[in-house]
Amino acid sequence: MMLEWLHKLGLPPVASVHGVAVDVAQAGVHWLMLVLFVGWMGYFIFVLFRFRRSRNPQANYQGVKSHFSTYVEVAVVVAEAVLLLGFSIPMWRQRVEAFPSASQATVIRIVAEQFAWNIHYPGPDGIFGRTDPKLIDLTSNPLGLDRNDPNAMDDITNVNQLHLPVNKPVIIHLSSKDVIHSFGIPQMRIKQDAIPGMSVPIWFTPSVTSEEMKKKTNDDKFQYQIACAQLCGLGHYRMAGYVTIESQEAFDTWLDEQGAKAQTSGDDAFWL
């Protein structure tokens, strides 16, 4: 019921395993805020009427002796403690400490820059090739990938096109080349700042393919999008990436095609 209420107010549909827990916590916070708002506004109106000047021409310096307000305050503290200790902290701990094994996950590097998302797959060997700032070319090699490195020969890179298999954990090592950006996919309920000089890992498990979401939203043109949630310059508004969630078989096929394309061209394959 709570989740349906939030979704009707415009919250995007959930497309990740942990997304339901995030929505439950959000719903709890919103219901608590609604109860507090209605309660305090009702109390405020009651006080304005009960202690109006015409009824109380002289001030009463004894005050209210009832302990009702104390009980209300204790109830609010208990509700907040349940939300914090029962939902938020366990969820935060899982996202931070319970990372899946890299061998059981799809591991990707994403490097943000003004105004694009550079995406780097390690290839079949599962090892990211060496990168060197001196090799960066904004047109053909924005990541500075050293193709002479044996580990980089099978690496796959592109811009703004993220493909992921459904129902498999994804680990993303997030960084930035210039200013602070913020990586977010609303339907996956993930958001993390990309900070220059740091590699920040995040993880999630997609649970709804792009085709399934098109049917779910009744929108044939639906696409998962990577949104930059941090004002990062004049082109911030157009810093959008696109995410395709597909079956493991379709993902493997796409990965093979991109690997063959990179081998044929002898250079990185980039498109916007």
C-alpha positions in Angstrom: 0.0 0.0 0.0 2.7 2.5 1.0 4.8 1.7 -2.1 1.8 2.0 -4.4 1.1 5.4 -2.9 4.6 6.6 -3.6 4.6 5.3 -7.1 1.3 7.0 -7.8 3.0 10.3 -6.7 5.6 9.8 -9.4 8.3 7.6 -8.0 9.8 5.5 -10.8 9.1 1.8 -10.9 11.7 -0.4 -9.2 14.1 -2.3 -11.4 16.7 -3.6 -8.9 16.7 -6.2 -6.1 17.5 -3.7 -3.3 15.1 -1.1 -4.7 12.1 -2.4 -2.7 14.0 -1.9 0.6 14.8 1.6 -0.4 11.2 2.3 -1.2 10.0 0.8 2.0 12.3 3.1 4.0 11.2 6.1 1.9 7.6 5.2 2.4 8.1 5.0 6.2 9.8 8.4 6.3 7.0 10.0 4.2 4.2 8.5 6.3 6.0 9.7 9.5 6.4 13.2 8.1 2.7 13.2 7.0 1.6 12.2 10.5 3.8 14.8 12.1 2.6 17.5 9.7 -1.1 16.8 10.2 -0.5 16.4 14.0 1.5 19.6 14.5 -0.7 21.7 12.2 -3.8 20.4 14.1 -2.2 21.2 17.4 -1.2 24.7 16.1 -4.8 25.4 15.0 -6.1 24.1 18.4 -3.7 26.3 20.3 -4.7 29.4 18.3 -8.3 28.7 19.1 -7.9 27.5 22.7 -5.7 30.3 23.9 -7.1 33.2 21.9 -7.0 36.6 23.6 -10.7 36.9 24.0 -10.8 33.7 26.1 -7.6 34.4 28.0 -7.3 38.1 28.6 -4.6 37.5 31.2 -1.5 35.4 30.8 -1.3 32.0 32.7 2.2 31.6 34.0 1.6 28.1 35.4 1.5 26.5 31.9 0.2 23.1 30.9 0.7 20.4 33.4 -0.3 17.4 31.3 2.5 15.0 30.1 0.7 14.4 26.7 3.4 16.3 24.8 6.1 14.2 26.4 4.4 11.0 25.3 4.1 12.3 21.7 7.8 13.3 21.6 8.8 9.8 22.9 6.6 8.2 20.2 8.2 10.3 17.5 11.7 9.4 18.7 10.8 5.7 18.8 9.4 5.9 15.2 12.6 7.6 14.0 14.7 5.1 15.8 12.8 2.2 14.0 13.4 3.9 10.7 17.1 4.5 11.4 18.1 1.3 13.2 15.6 -1.1 11.6 15.8 0.0 8.0 18.4 2.7 7.1 21.5 1.4 8.9 21.0 -2.3 7.9 20.4 -1.2 4.3 23.5 1.1 4.3 25.6 -1.7 5.8 24.6 -4.1 3.1 25.3 -1.7 0.3 28.7 -0.7 1.8 30.0 -3.9 3.4 28.2 -6.8 1.7 29.8 -6.4 -1.7 29.4 -9.5 -4.0 32.5 -11.4 -5.2 34.0 -9.9 -8.3 34.0 -13.4 -9.8 30.2 -13.6 -9.4 29.5 -10.1 -10.7 29.8 -8.0 -13.8 32.6 -5.6 -13.1 32.8 -2.3 -14.9 34.7 1.0 -14.7 32.9 4.2 -15.4 34.8 7.5 -15.7 32.7 10.7 -15.8 33.8 13.8 -17.6 32.2 17.0 -18.9 29.8 15.9 -20.3 29.8 12.1 -20.9 30.1 8.7 -19.2 33.1 6.7 -20.4 32.4 3.0 -19.8 35.1 0.3 -19.6 34.6 -3.4 -19.7 37.6 -5.7 -18.8 36.9 -8.2 -21.6 37.0 -12.0 -21.4 40.1 -12.1 -19.2 38.4 -10.1 -16.5 41.4 -7.8 -16.0 41.3 -4.1 -16.8 44.1 -2.9 -19.0 46.5 -0.1 -18.0 45.5 3.4 -18.6 47.8 6.4 -19.0 46.7 10.1 -19.0 49.3 10.8 -21.7 47.3 8.5 -24.1 44.0 10.3 -23.6 42.5 11.4 -26.9 39.0 12.9 -26.6 38.0 11.6 -30.0 39.4 8.0 -30.1 40.7 7.2 -26.6 39.1 9.3 -23.8 40.2 6.8 -21.1 43.8 6.7 -22.2 43.7 2.9 -22.5 47.1 1.4 -23.4 46.4 -1.1 -26.1 50.0 -2.3 -25.9 49.3 -3.7 -22.5 48.4 -7.5 -22.8 45.5 -7.0 -20.3 44.0 -4.2 -22.4 43.9 -6.1 -25.8 40.5 -7.5 -25.1 39.1 -4.5 -23.2 35.9 -2.9 -24.5 35.1 0.8 -24.1 32.4 3.1 -25.2 30.6 6.3 -24.3 27.2 6.7 -22.8 26.1 3.1 -23.6 26.0 0.8 -20.6 24.9 -2.8 -21.2 24.2 -5.1 -18.2 22.8 -8.6 -17.7 19.7 -9.1 -15.6 19.6 -10.8 -12.3 23.4 -10.7 -11.9 25.2 -8.4 -9.4 27.0 -5.4 -11.0 30.0 -3.7 -9.5 30.9 -0.3 -10.9 34.2 1.5 -10.0 33.2 5.1 -10.4 35.6 8.0 -10.9 35.9 11.4 -12.7 38.4 13.0 -15.0 37.6 16.6 -14.1 34.9 17.8 -11.7 32.5 16.1 -9.3 29.6 14.4 -11.1 26.9 12.2 -9.7 26.0 8.8 -11.2 22.4 7.9 -10.8 19.9 5.5 -12.3 16.5 6.3 -10.7 14.8 2.9 -11.4 17.8 1.1 -9.9 17.6 3.3 -6.8 21.3 4.0 -6.9 23.2 7.3 -6.8 26.8 8.0 -6.1 29.1 11.0 -6.6 32.0 10.5 -9.0 35.0 12.3 -7.4 38.2 13.3 -9.2 41.2 11.3 -7.8 39.0 8.6 -6.2 37.6 5.3 -7.4 34.3 4.7 -5.6 32.8 1.2 -5.9 29.0 0.8 -6.0 26.9 -2.3 -6.7 23.4 -3.4 -7.4 21.5 -6.2 -9.1 19.2 -5.3 -12.0 15.9 -7.3 -11.9 13.9 -6.0 -14.9 15.1 -6.0 -18.5 14.6 -3.0 -20.7 12.0 -4.9 -22.8 10.1 -5.9 -19.6 10.1 -2.3 -18.4 8.7 -1.1 -21.8 5.7 -3.4 -21.2 5.5 -2.5 -17.5 5.4 1.3 -18.3 3.4 0.8 -21.5 6.1 2.9 -23.3 7.7 1.4 -26.4 10.4 4.2 -26.3 11.4 3.7 -22.7 15.1 3.6 -21.9 16.9 3.4 -18.6 19.1 6.5 -18.3 22.2 7.5 -16.4 21.5 11.0 -15.0 24.2 13.3 -13.6 22.7 14.6 -10.3 25.4 17.1 -9.6 25.6 20.4 -11.4 28.9 20.0 -13.3 29.0 22.8 -15.8 27.1 24.4 -18.7 26.5 21.1 -20.4 25.2 19.4 -17.3 21.7 19.2 -18.8 22.8 16.9 -21.7 25.0 14.6 -19.6 22.8 11.5 -20.1 23.9 7.9 -20.6 21.7 5.0 -21.6 21.4 1.6 -20.0 20.3 -1.6 -21.6 19.3 -4.4 -19.2 19.1 -7.8 -21.1 19.5 -11.5 -20.6 22.9 -13.0 -20.0 22.9 -14.5 -23.5 22.1 -11.2 -25.1 24.7 -9.4 -23.0 27.4 -12.0 -24.0 26.4 -11.6 -27.6 26.7 -7.8 -27.4 30.0 -8.1 -25.6 31.4 -10.4 -28.3 30.3 -8.1 -31.0 31.9 -5.1 -29.4 35.1 -7.0 -28.8 35.2 -8.1 -32.5 34.6 -4.5 -33.6 37.5 -3.2 -31.4 39.8 -5.9 -32.8 38.8 -5.2 -36.4 39.2 -1.4 -36.1 42.4 -1.8 -34.0 41.2 1.0 -31.8 38.6 1.8 -29.2 35.0 1.9 -30.4 33.2 5.0 -29.3 29.8 6.5 -30.0 27.5 9.0 -28.5 
